[in-house]
Amino acid sequence: MSAKALFVYDENEVAYKFNDSHPFNQQRLVLTVDLLRKAKALSGDSLIRPMPADETQLCSVHSQEYVNAVKALSADQPTDEWMHQAGKYGLDTEDTPFFPGMHEATSILVGGSIRAVDAVLGGEAGHALHLGGGLHHAMPHKGAGFCVYNDAAVAIAHAKSKYGVRVLYIDTDVHHGDGVQWSFYTDPDTCTFSIHETGKYLFPGTGAVNERGDGTGFGTTINVPMEPFTEDESWLECFEEVLVKTAAQFKPDLIVSQHGCDAHAYDPLAHIHCSMEIYRAMPRIIHRLAHEHCQGRWVALGGGGYDIWRVVPRAWSLLWLEMSEHPLLRQLEQNPEMALPADWVAKWRPHYGEALPTTWLDAVHTWDPIPRRREITEKNRHTKEIASLYLA
């Protein structure tokens, strides 16, 4: 093994763009990479580039019919026939509208997640991060939730077919990881764990605690739906307790984690009230479990995150600091008020137009307290107990 961690990135990944007003904005990749470089935490020898996924790889999860539709709707001017059929494939919605070059742009994202799997299971590195990935809502026959192809599911299928491994998939996005769950719902060798805001109030409306898998895959689906306005302490309590039991029972060969950072209080598309602390703590927990259960083999992907200025760059940078075991983490433990690189803040503040955070973590002591904290915590603990019901 030649490296602790590798960072999969290609500037062309920003081509995954629905339109100028869409909340899914891959400019967050540029912001994150720039923050890491200005923090002197991302060296050139850590970077590897993806190759686009090929059709065989895409069809390990998606139907040939759907791939054909994505290709046809990727033209600069799709035919009227294909435009009329776009709704059949979920590609005519406000959330997931077709766009020119869609197939090519998404194939690179899928290829990046496959490249991360190969880096880890091929022995190049112990860990690999692909922030362009994490498109966890796409279904075998349909796009959904800003996701055209499901790179996470394809990467897992690739890991299983090429290397014969048991995969634990961990989804920390505030939205339920439905596309990955349903792709492996009957598979006893893939365990999907998702912590998210309850689907009672949020897209995609699934991820109930009683969704546990089916057939020989029963027990390998774990969902931990959290109440709106959940805060750091309750979120992390439920995440760690259920995940530790899940990993111990399932005994994975590889962990694939999805790191949507939209459970932050600033995120505009959800109702969870967590701070940057969960984005420091969750990678640390996953990192520990990777070394406890699968010889450190860990692939991490991006995901949701719609406050691209104040939240995503910090959260994803903390993930890379953990994966690469960078000394900045120790400094942050000693000084929780440690400042972000001043040149990063100065560079991007004019583009945002408002004050950017100046520290890695949030000053939560200045935030207004959440009403009903006790009731929310108690409800989450009840959910945690149900989620743990069949776990040793």
C-alpha positions as CSV (number, residue, x, y, z in Angstrom):
1,M,0.0,0.0,0.0
2,S,1.6,3.2,-1.1
3,A,-0.5,6.0,0.4
4,K,-2.8,6.6,3.4
5,A,-5.4,8.3,1.2
6,L,-6.0,9.3,-2.4
7,F,-8.2,12.2,-3.6
8,V,-10.1,11.5,-6.8
9,Y,-10.8,14.7,-8.7
10,D,-11.2,16.1,-12.2
11,E,-12.0,19.8,-13.0
12,N,-14.5,18.5,-15.6
13,E,-16.8,17.2,-12.8
14,V,-18.3,20.7,-12.6
15,A,-19.9,20.0,-15.9
16,Y,-22.6,18.1,-14.0
17,K,-24.9,21.1,-14.0
18,F,-28.6,21.2,-14.6
19,N,-29.0,25.0,-14.9
20,D,-27.8,28.2,-13.4
21,S,-30.6,28.4,-10.8
22,H,-30.5,24.8,-9.7
23,P,-29.5,24.1,-6.0
24,F,-27.1,21.3,-7.0
25,N,-24.0,23.4,-7.7
26,Q,-20.7,21.7,-8.3
27,Q,-18.8,24.9,-7.7
28,R,-18.6,23.5,-4.2
29,L,-16.0,21.1,-5.5
30,V,-13.8,24.1,-6.6
31,L,-14.3,25.8,-3.3
32,T,-13.4,22.7,-1.3
33,V,-10.3,21.9,-3.3
34,D,-9.2,25.5,-3.0
35,L,-9.7,25.5,0.8
36,L,-7.6,22.3,1.1
37,R,-4.8,23.7,-1.0
38,K,-4.7,27.0,0.9
39,A,-4.6,25.0,4.1
40,K,-1.7,23.0,2.6
41,A,-3.6,19.8,3.1
42,L,-3.9,18.6,-0.5
43,S,-0.7,17.7,-2.3
44,G,-0.4,16.9,-6.0
45,D,0.8,13.3,-5.3
46,S,-2.5,12.6,-3.5
47,L,-4.6,13.5,-6.6
48,I,-5.8,10.9,-9.0
49,R,-8.1,11.4,-12.0
50,P,-11.2,9.4,-12.9
51,M,-12.0,7.8,-16.3
52,P,-15.7,7.8,-17.4
53,A,-17.6,4.7,-16.5
54,D,-18.4,2.5,-19.5
55,E,-21.8,1.2,-20.5
56,T,-21.2,-2.3,-18.9
57,Q,-20.4,-0.7,-15.6
58,L,-23.5,1.6,-15.7
59,C,-25.7,-1.4,-16.6
60,S,-24.6,-3.2,-13.5
61,V,-27.2,-1.1,-11.7
62,H,-29.1,0.8,-14.4
63,S,-31.2,-0.8,-17.2
64,Q,-30.0,-0.5,-20.8
65,E,-33.2,1.2,-21.7
66,Y,-32.5,3.9,-19.1
67,V,-28.9,4.4,-20.2
68,N,-30.1,4.8,-23.8
69,A,-32.6,7.4,-22.7
70,V,-29.9,9.4,-20.8
71,K,-27.7,9.3,-23.9
72,A,-30.5,10.5,-26.2
73,L,-31.5,13.3,-23.8
74,S,-27.9,14.4,-23.6
75,A,-27.9,15.8,-27.1
76,D,-27.8,19.6,-27.6
77,Q,-31.2,19.3,-29.2
78,P,-33.0,16.0,-28.3
79,T,-35.6,14.8,-30.7
80,D,-39.2,15.5,-30.0
81,E,-39.8,11.8,-29.4
82,W,-37.2,11.6,-26.7
83,M,-38.3,14.8,-25.1
84,H,-41.9,13.4,-24.8
85,Q,-40.5,10.3,-23.2
86,A,-38.3,12.2,-20.6
87,G,-41.0,12.0,-17.9
88,K,-40.9,8.2,-18.1
89,Y,-37.3,8.3,-17.0
90,G,-37.7,11.0,-14.3
91,L,-35.7,13.4,-16.4
92,D,-38.2,16.2,-17.0
93,T,-38.7,17.3,-13.4
94,E,-37.6,20.5,-11.7
95,D,-35.3,18.5,-9.5
96,T,-33.7,16.4,-12.3
97,P,-34.1,18.0,-15.7
98,F,-32.1,16.6,-18.7
99,F,-29.3,18.8,-19.9
100,P,-26.8,18.8,-22.8
101,G,-23.8,16.5,-22.2
102,M,-25.6,14.8,-19.2
103,H,-24.5,11.3,-20.0
104,E,-20.8,12.3,-20.4
105,A,-20.8,14.5,-17.3
106,T,-22.4,11.8,-15.1
107,S,-20.3,9.0,-16.5
108,I,-17.2,10.8,-15.2
109,L,-18.8,11.0,-11.7
110,V,-19.5,7.3,-11.8
111,G,-16.0,6.6,-13.1
112,G,-14.6,8.6,-10.2
113,S,-16.3,6.4,-7.6
114,I,-15.2,3.3,-9.4
115,R,-11.6,4.6,-9.5
116,A,-11.8,5.2,-5.7
117,V,-12.9,1.6,-5.2
118,D,-10.0,0.3,-7.4
119,A,-7.5,2.5,-5.5
120,V,-8.5,0.9,-2.2
121,L,-9.1,-2.7,-3.2
122,G,-6.2,-2.7,-5.6
123,G,-3.8,-1.7,-2.8
124,E,-2.8,1.8,-4.0
125,A,-4.2,3.4,-0.8
126,G,-6.0,2.6,2.4
127,H,-8.6,5.2,1.8
128,A,-9.9,7.1,-1.2
129,L,-12.2,10.1,-1.4
130,H,-14.3,11.1,-4.4
131,L,-16.3,14.2,-3.6
132,G,-17.9,14.4,-7.0
133,G,-19.8,11.2,-6.3
134,G,-22.6,10.4,-3.9
135,L,-25.5,10.6,-6.3
136,H,-27.6,8.2,-4.2
137,H,-31.2,8.8,-5.4
138,A,-31.0,7.6,-8.9
139,M,-32.9,4.3,-9.5
140,P,-32.2,1.5,-12.0
141,H,-34.8,2.8,-14.4
142,K,-35.2,6.5,-13.4
143,G,-33.4,9.6,-12.4
144,A,-34.5,11.4,-9.2
145,G,-33.4,13.9,-6.6
146,F,-30.7,15.7,-8.6
147,C,-29.2,12.3,-9.5
148,V,-29.0,10.9,-13.0
149,Y,-26.8,7.8,-12.5
150,N,-26.2,6.2,-9.1
151,D,-22.4,6.2,-8.8
152,A,-22.5,4.9,-5.2
153,A,-24.5,1.8,-6.3
154,V,-22.4,1.2,-9.4
155,A,-19.2,1.5,-7.3
156,I,-20.6,-1.0,-4.8
157,A,-21.6,-3.4,-7.6
158,H,-18.1,-3.0,-9.1
159,A,-16.5,-3.8,-5.7
160,K,-18.6,-6.9,-5.3
161,S,-18.2,-8.3,-8.9
162,K,-14.5,-7.6,-9.3
163,Y,-13.2,-8.2,-5.8
164,G,-15.9,-10.4,-4.2
165,V,-16.2,-8.2,-1.0
166,R,-18.9,-7.6,1.5
167,V,-19.7,-3.9,1.5
168,L,-21.1,-1.7,4.3
169,Y,-22.6,1.4,2.8
170,I,-23.0,4.3,5.2
171,D,-25.1,7.3,4.2
172,T,-24.9,10.5,6.2
173,D,-26.9,12.7,3.8
174,V,-29.9,14.4,5.4
175,H,-32.0,12.8,2.7
176,H,-32.5,9.0,2.8
177,G,-30.2,7.0,0.6
178,D,-33.1,5.4,-1.2
179,G,-31.5,4.5,-4.6
180,V,-28.6,2.6,-3.0
181,Q,-31.0,0.9,-0.5
182,W,-33.4,-0.4,-3.1
183,S,-30.5,-1.5,-5.4
184,F,-29.3,-4.0,-2.7
185,Y,-32.5,-4.5,-0.6
186,T,-32.4,-8.3,-1.1
187,D,-28.6,-8.7,-1.1
188,P,-27.1,-10.3,2.1
189,D,-23.6,-9.2,1.2
190,T,-24.4,-5.5,1.0
191,C,-25.5,-3.7,4.1
192,T,-27.0,-0.2,3.7
193,F,-27.0,2.2,6.7
194,S,-28.7,5.6,6.4
195,I,-29.1,8.3,9.0
196,H,-31.4,11.1,7.7
197,E,-34.2,13.4,8.5
198,T,-37.5,11.5,8.7
199,G,-39.3,11.0,5.4
200,K,-42.5,12.3,7.0
201,Y,-41.4,15.8,6.1
202,L,-38.6,15.5,3.6
203,F,-37.8,14.0,0.2
204,P,-37.7,11.1,-0.7
205,G,-40.3,10.1,1.9
206,T,-38.7,6.7,2.5
207,G,-36.1,5.4,5.1
208,A,-38.5,4.4,7.8
209,V,-37.0,2.4,10.6
210,N,-39.0,-0.7,9.6
211,E,-37.4,-0.9,6.2
212,R,-34.9,-3.7,6.9
213,G,-34.3,-5.6,3.7
214,D,-36.1,-8.5,2.2
215,G,-35.6,-12.2,1.6
216,T,-32.0,-13.3,2.3
217,G,-31.2,-9.6,2.6
218,F,-33.5,-9.1,5.7
219,G,-31.5,-7.3,8.4
220,T,-29.0,-5.8,6.1
221,T,-30.9,-2.5,5.7
222,I,-30.6,-0.1,8.6
223,N,-32.4,3.2,8.8
224,V,-32.1,5.8,11.5
225,P,-34.7,8.6,10.7
226,M,-34.1,11.7,12.9
227,E,-36.7,14.3,14.0
228,P,-36.6,17.8,12.5
229,F,-34.4,20.2,14.5
230,T,-32.2,17.4,15.8
231,E,-28.9,18.8,17.1
232,D,-25.4,17.5,17.2
233,E,-25.5,15.5,20.4
234,S,-28.6,13.6,19.6
235,W,-27.6,13.0,15.9
236,L,-24.2,11.7,16.9
237,E,-25.6,9.5,19.7
238,C,-27.9,7.7,17.3
239,F,-25.4,7.6,14.5
240,E,-22.6,6.1,16.6
241,E,-24.5,3.6,18.7
242,V,-26.4,2.1,15.8
243,L,-23.5,2.1,13.3
244,V,-21.1,0.5,15.7
245,K,-23.6,-2.4,16.3
246,T,-24.2,-2.6,12.5
247,A,-20.6,-2.9,11.6
248,A,-19.9,-5.5,14.3
249,Q,-22.7,-7.7,13.2
250,F,-22.2,-7.4,9.4
251,K,-18.4,-7.7,9.4
252,P,-17.7,-5.8,6.1
253,D,-14.6,-6.2,3.9
254,L,-15.0,-2.6,2.6
255,I,-16.8,0.5,3.8
256,V,-18.3,2.9,1.2
257,S,-19.6,6.1,2.8
258,Q,-21.7,8.9,1.4
259,H,-21.0,12.4,3.0
260,G,-23.9,14.7,2.1
261,C,-23.5,17.7,4.4
262,D,-27.0,19.0,4.3
263,A,-27.9,18.2,7.9
264,H,-26.3,21.4,8.9
265,A,-28.5,24.2,10.3
266,Y,-27.6,26.5,7.4
267,D,-28.7,24.1,4.7
268,P,-31.8,25.5,2.9
269,L,-33.3,22.2,1.9
270,A,-33.8,20.4,5.2
271,H,-34.8,20.9,8.9
272,I,-32.0,19.4,10.9
273,H,-30.1,21.8,13.2
274,C,-26.6,20.3,13.4
275,S,-23.3,22.2,13.3
276,M,-19.9,21.5,11.7
277,E,-19.1,19.3,14.7
278,I,-21.0,16.3,13.2
279,Y,-18.8,16.6,10.1
280,R,-15.7,16.3,12.2
281,A,-17.1,13.5,14.3
282,M,-18.8,11.2,11.7
283,P,-15.7,10.7,9.6
284,R,-13.7,9.9,12.7
285,I,-16.2,7.2,13.7
286,I,-16.2,5.7,10.2
287,H,-12.4,5.8,10.1
288,R,-12.2,3.9,13.4
289,L,-14.7,1.3,12.2
290,A,-12.8,0.8,8.9
291,H,-9.7,-0.2,10.8
292,E,-11.5,-2.3,13.3
293,H,-13.4,-4.4,10.7
294,C,-11.9,-4.2,7.2
295,Q,-8.2,-3.5,7.5
296,G,-8.8,0.2,6.9
297,R,-10.4,-0.2,3.5
298,W,-12.6,2.9,3.2
299,V,-14.0,4.7,0.1
300,A,-15.8,8.0,0.8
301,L,-18.1,9.9,-1.6
302,G,-19.7,13.4,-1.6
303,G,-23.4,13.9,-1.8
304,G,-25.9,16.6,-1.0
305,G,-25.0,20.0,0.4
306,Y,-26.7,23.2,-0.7
307,D,-25.0,25.9,1.3
308,I,-22.0,25.7,-0.9
309,W,-20.2,28.7,0.7
310,R,-20.6,28.3,4.4
311,V,-21.0,24.6,4.9
312,V,-19.8,22.3,2.1
313,P,-16.1,23.4,1.8
314,R,-15.5,23.1,5.5
315,A,-17.4,19.8,6.0
316,W,-15.7,18.1,3.0
317,S,-12.3,19.4,4.0
318,L,-12.7,18.0,7.5
319,L,-13.5,14.6,5.9
320,W,-10.3,14.7,3.9
321,L,-8.3,15.8,7.0
322,E,-9.6,12.8,8.8
323,M,-9.0,10.4,5.9
324,S,-5.4,11.6,5.4
325,E,-4.7,11.9,9.1
326,H,-3.5,15.5,8.6
327,P,-1.9,17.4,11.5
328,L,-4.5,20.1,11.2
329,L,-7.0,17.9,13.0
330,R,-4.8,17.7,16.1
331,Q,-4.4,21.4,16.0
332,L,-8.2,21.8,15.8
333,E,-8.7,19.6,18.8
334,Q,-6.4,21.8,20.8
335,N,-8.0,25.0,19.4
336,P,-11.7,24.6,18.4
337,E,-11.7,28.3,17.4
338,M,-8.9,27.7,14.8
339,A,-9.2,30.1,11.9
340,L,-9.7,29.1,8.2
341,P,-7.0,30.2,5.9
342,A,-7.4,34.0,5.6
343,D,-6.6,34.0,1.9
344,W,-9.4,31.5,1.2
345,V,-11.9,33.7,3.0
346,A,-10.7,36.8,1.2
347,K,-10.8,35.2,-2.2
348,W,-14.3,33.9,-2.0
349,R,-16.1,36.5,0.1
350,P,-16.7,38.8,-2.9
351,H,-18.3,36.0,-4.8
352,Y,-20.7,35.1,-1.9
353,G,-21.6,38.7,-1.1
354,E,-22.1,38.1,2.6
355,A,-19.8,37.2,5.5
356,L,-18.2,33.8,5.2
357,P,-17.3,31.7,8.3
358,T,-13.7,32.4,9.4
359,T,-13.3,29.3,11.6
360,W,-13.3,25.6,10.8
361,L,-16.0,24.9,13.4
362,D,-19.2,26.8,14.3
363,A,-19.6,29.0,17.4
364,V,-22.7,27.0,18.5
365,H,-22.7,28.8,21.9
366,T,-24.0,31.8,20.1
367,W,-26.9,30.0,18.3
368,D,-30.4,30.3,19.7
369,P,-31.5,27.2,21.6
370,I,-33.9,24.9,19.9
371,P,-37.4,24.5,21.5
372,R,-38.5,21.0,22.5
373,R,-34.9,19.8,22.7
374,R,-35.8,17.2,25.3
375,E,-38.8,15.8,23.3
376,I,-36.7,15.6,20.1
377,T,-33.9,13.8,21.9
378,E,-36.3,11.3,23.5
379,K,-38.1,10.6,20.2
380,N,-34.7,10.0,18.5
381,R,-33.7,7.6,21.3
382,H,-36.8,5.6,20.7
383,T,-36.0,5.4,17.0
384,K,-32.5,4.4,17.9
385,E,-33.8,1.5,20.0
386,I,-36.1,0.3,17.2
387,A,-33.2,0.5,14.6
388,S,-31.0,-1.6,17.0
389,L,-33.7,-4.2,17.6
390,Y,-32.1,-7.0,15.5
391,L,-28.5,-5.9,16.1
392,A,-26.4,-7.8,18.6
